[in-house]
Amino acid sequence: MRNPSNIDAFEPIARGVAQAGVRIANERAVLTLIAGLPGSSNADIARRSGLGPQTTARILADFEARGLVERGQVLRGRRGQPATPYRLNPDGAFSIGVEIGWSHLEILLFSMGGRPVAAIRRSHDFPAVERVFPQIAAEVGTLLAGLRPDQRARVVGIGLATPGTLGRTLDRLGATPAQMRAWTETDMVARVAADTGLETTWINDGNAACWSQIVAQPAPRPGAFACFQIGTFVGGGVVSGGALWEGPTGNAADLGSIMVADRAGRPSYAHLVASLYALRRRLAEAGFDPPPNPRHWPWPDWEPVVAGWIEEAGHALAQAVMSVRAIMEIDLALVDGELPRDVLERLLQAVRRHLAALPPLGHGLPRIGLGRVGSSAAALGAAQLVLFRRYFSRPWDLFAS
């Protein structure tokens, strides 16, 4: 049996299937290898994917013709034939990630080269239908206007990340019943697609954030992984075996909805204890009026309130981590979000302290770490998933032979 710590979560999707009728699966396996191991040669790709050299050569030639990959300088001086390295063409395809968050709107243009090209972020007290969609249409238009015509033709779609309970929870942020009803009556995907002219896919914001976090991990990536994204509420997601655990409606792994006990032993949800919503309530009770964007908060001035929240949040997140561990056998849980880095580090230490204080049982404690993406995780993950699902992922039933 292989040591799970040495298995990259993306490794299974980089294995080809050399049989008739699986051309698309083989193409995606090759492109996944080039993305993960830039500079690989035809021979490298054939060996790692399990495909024949001729099959690999045909796929690479097709990718070159479509502008998805480009050749590097021929490598000479090695044993055997000179090798030609292949890399993704950064202009081969583009996607747009849109996050409609509780307290902000973010729109991000992403390239196949693996980096954001441009991003626009706006704060709000809560998202209002009558404002958000015109803003999305205008800002997407601005981002597209910055592309050359050939690049614009390679924008494959929009990933739209939102909370799964957007219309049903806005009352906690001061929205009226009419504003809440407007969200429940709006087909968000259809509206964004109609306004922008781009194919649009909805993704739960916690799942999108989790995906960007697993992509940002160095290889070998953990085989089972959870992410807690601290924002207005607690976004969350789980990746296992290279796939998001999304469930039939896309809202699975709602880690913020895990039941926890507060420090007084009263039942609550992680959303209501470990979130900026909870911290805002504490600040309001202390007579402070925080602005919408946490980046503009005078954190040191509010230290006594912040310190108390960190302990409560760490206590709640430790319980949530162990609940996820019991169900998914995760190797790693990351904490990230809209907090300053020093506050995130203090929160992480609190989670570790409270984890260590829990009674030991079964398989022990998972590793806990800081995320690598920050507040743009959901928008970035939504954009990444559009390209991943178009060019890199493939149906898992292709392996059932």
N, C-alpha and C positions, 0 to 999 in steps of 0.2 A: 504494500500500500504506500502511495506517495504521501509525503508530508504536506498537509493542506497549506502550510505557510509558504511553500515553494510553488504553489499553483497560481498563475495569474488568472483572474476572473474572466479576462477576455480571450484566454487561450483556446477554449473550445470553438469559438466563432472564427478562428483563423485556420481551421482544418477543412480542406476541400473534400468533395465527394466525386470521385472520378467515375461517373456512370451517366448514361444517357438521361436527358430530361432535367438535369440540374445545372444548366449553364449559368443561370442567375446566381445560384448558391456558390458556384465556383468563382464567379467574378467577384462576388462580395468577399469571399475568403481571401482572394489575391489582394484586393484593395485594402482590406483590413490589415494584412501583413505589411503592405507598403506604408500605411499610416503609422503602424506601431513600430516598424523597423525601417525608417527611411534610409535609402541607399542600398537596399537589398537588390541582388542581381536576379536574373531569371533562374539560375541554378539554386540560389538561396530560397527563392519563393517556391520553386517546385519541391524542394526537399522539405520545407517547413509545412507546406499545405498538403502534401501527399499527392499532388497532381503531377502528371507527366510533363517533361520539359516542353514538348510540342504544344500541349494544351495551354500551358502557362504562357508560352511565346505568343500564341494566338490572342489570348486575353490581353496581354500587354500591348500588342499592336492595336487592338481595338480601343483600349483606353487612351493610347496616344492620339489616335484619330479623333476621339471624342474630346480631347483636351483635358482629361482627368488626371493624367500622369505626365511627367516629363523626364527625359534622360539626363543623367549627369555625365561627367567626363569618364571615358573608358578607363578602367583600372588595369594597368599593365604591370608586369613584373611578378605576378603571382603564378602559382602552379596551374597548369592547364590553360584553357582559352582565356583571353582577356574578358573581363567582366564589365558589364554596363550597369551602373546603379540606377534605380528608379526611385522617384519621389513623387508625392502628390503635387499637382499643379495648384498653387495657392489660389489661382483664379478659376479653377476647374468648376467650382460650384459655390453658391452662396445661400445662406438662409437668414431668416430674421426671427429673433426671439422677442416676444412681447410678454411682459409680466404685468398683469393688473393686480397690484398688491393692495392690502388694506390701507396702507398709508402712502403708497407711491405708484407711479407708472414708469416702467422702464422698457425701452425699445432698443434692441441691439442688433447690429449687422455682423454676421459671422461668416468667415471664409473657410473653404475646405482646407486651407493651410493650417487650421487649428487655432486661429486667433480672432478676437473681436476686431472689426475694422473701425467701427464707430458705435457710440452709444449715447442715448438721451434719457435722462431721468428727471421726473417731476414729482414733487410731493403734494399730497392732498390730505385733508382731514379724514375723508373716506371717499371711495370711488363712486361717482355719480354717473349714471348712464348717459345723461345728456351732455356731459363734458368729456368723458373718457373716450368714446368712440371717435368723435371728431379729432381729438388729439392724436389718437393712434393713426388715423388716416393721414393727417398732416405730417406727422413725424416720419412715418414710413415713406411718404413721398419725398421728404427731405433727404433721407438716407439713400433712396434710390437715385435721386438726382445727382448724387456724388459719384455714381458709378459710370464707367464708359458704357456705350450701347452693348458691346459684346459681353461685359460683365453683367449688365442688367438682364440680359437674356438667360443668364445662368443662375438667377435667383429661383430656387426650386419651391419655396414656400415659407409659411410662417408657423412657428410653434407658439401657441397661445397658452401661457401658464397663468392659472388663477386658483384661488382656494376652492375646494369643492363645495363649501357652504357659503359662498359669497353673498347671495341674496338673503340667506336665512340668519346671518349673524351680524349684519350691519347695524342693528339697533344698539349693540354694545358700543358703537362708535358715534352714536348720535343721529343715525339716519332715520327718516320718517317712514311710516308704513308704506307710503306711496313710492318712496325711493327703493325700498326693499322689494316691493312688488314689481317694479320696473326691471330689476335684475332677473327675477324668476320668470318673467314673461319674455325675456330677450334671448334669442338664439345667438350667443356670442360668436360662435364659429362662423355662422352664416353672415352675421353683420360685418365682421372683420374681412371675410373673403370678398363680400360685395363692395366694401369701401375701398379695398386695396387692389382688387383684381388678382390676388394671389391665393393659391390653395392654402387652407388653414387647418391646423390640427390642434385640438385641445389636449393639454397635459396638466395634471394636477401640479400645483406649484411646488409642493414638497417633494414629489417624485422628480420633477425637473431639477430642483436643487440637488437632490441626492445624486442624480446622474452626473452633473457637472463635478461633483466632489469625487466620485469614483474615477472619472476620466483624469482628474488632476493628481491622483495618487501615483506614485512611482511603481513600476513593476518590480516584483510580482504583486499585483493587486490582491487584496483579500478576497477570499472566495465568498464570504457572506459579510455584509457591511451595512451599517445603519447610519443615518445622518439626522441630526437635530438642528434645524435652522431657526435661530431665535430672531423673531421679528415681532410685529404687532401681536401675532399668536405664534405657536410653535409649529413650523413646517417640519415634515419628516418624510423619510423614505427608506426603503430597503432594496439593495441590489444583491442578488444571489445567482451564481452561475453565469454571470455576464448579462443578466436580464433584470429589469425592474419588476418588483413585486407589486403590480398595479391592481389586480382584482378585476372583476367583470365590469365595473363602472369606472375604473381608473382612479378610484379613491382609496384603495387599500393602502396600508402602511401609514394611516393617519396617526402618527405617533403622539401628536399633541393631545389626542383624545383618550390616551391611556389614563386609567384611573390611578390616582396617587393619593397618599395621605399627606396633609401639611404637617408642620412641626408640632401642632397640637393634636395630631391624630385624626383630624376631620377629613372625610373623603372629598376629593376635588379632581380636577383634570389638570394635566401638565399645561394645557393652554392657559389656564387661569392662575397658574402659580409661577411658571418659568418664562413668561413672555414679557414683552415691553408693555402690553396692556396691563399686566399685573404691576409692573414697576410704575407706570403712569398713575395708577390708582394710589399707590403709596406716596408718590410725589405730590399728588393733589391733596391728599390728607395732611401732608406736611406743609401745605400752603404754597407749593411751587406750581408753575404753569408751563410745562415743557412744550416747545414747538414741535411740529409734525416730524421734522427730520432729526433723528438721534445724533447725527454728526454735528449738529449745532448746539447740543446740550452742554452746559457747564458742569461736566461730570464731577470734577473735584469739589465744586461747591455743594454738591448734594451727597457727599460721601456717606454720612450716617444712614441715609435712606437706601443708597445703592448697596452698601455693605449688608444691610439686613435682607434686601432682596436677593443678593447673590447666595446667601446661605439657604434661603427658602428654595430658590430655583435649583441650586445644586442638590438639595435633598430630594426634590421632586424628580429631577432628571436621572438621578441615580436609580430610583425606583423604576422609572420608565425604561432605562437601559436594561435592567435585569428582566423586566417583562418581555422585552424584545429578544433578549438572549435565550429565554426559556422557549420561545416559539420558533425562532429562526436560527439558533446556534451561531450568532454573529461572531466574527473574529475581531471586529473593530467597530467602535461607535465614535463618530466625529461630532463636534459641537462647533457651529459657526453662526454667522448672522450679521445683524445690523449694529452690533456693538463695537466700540473701539477695541483695538487688539488687546490692550492691557486689561480691559474689563472682561473680555472673553477668556483671557488666560486665568484671571482670578476665578471666573465661573468654572473653568475646567478643573482647577485645583479643588474647588468645593465639591464638584461631582466625584472626583477621585476620593476625597476624604469620606464622603457619605457612602460611597460604594464599599470602601474598606470597612466601614462600620456595620454593614449588613451581615446577617448571619451567613456563613459559608454553606453552600449546598451544591451538589452535583459537579458540574464541569468547571467551576471557578468563575473568575471575572474576565470579561473581555477587555481588550485594550481600549483606552480612551485617548483621543487626540483632538487637536485643533483642525478645523477645515482649512482648505487652501484657496477658497474662492471668494468668500466674503458676501457682501450684500447683493451682488449681481448674480448669485448662483442660479436662481430660478430662470431668469431671462437667458442666461448663458446655456443652461441645460436644455431649455426648450429649443433654442437654435441648434444645439448639437444633436439633439434627438431627431430633428427633421432630416439632417444630413445622414446621421447614422442609420436611420430606418430606410432611407432611400438607397444608400450605397454600401453600407457595411453590415447591417444585420441580415438575418435570414430565418426562415421558418425552422423551428426546432425539430419538427417531424421529419426533416430531411435526414436526420441522424438515426432514425428508427429502423434501419435496415439490417 
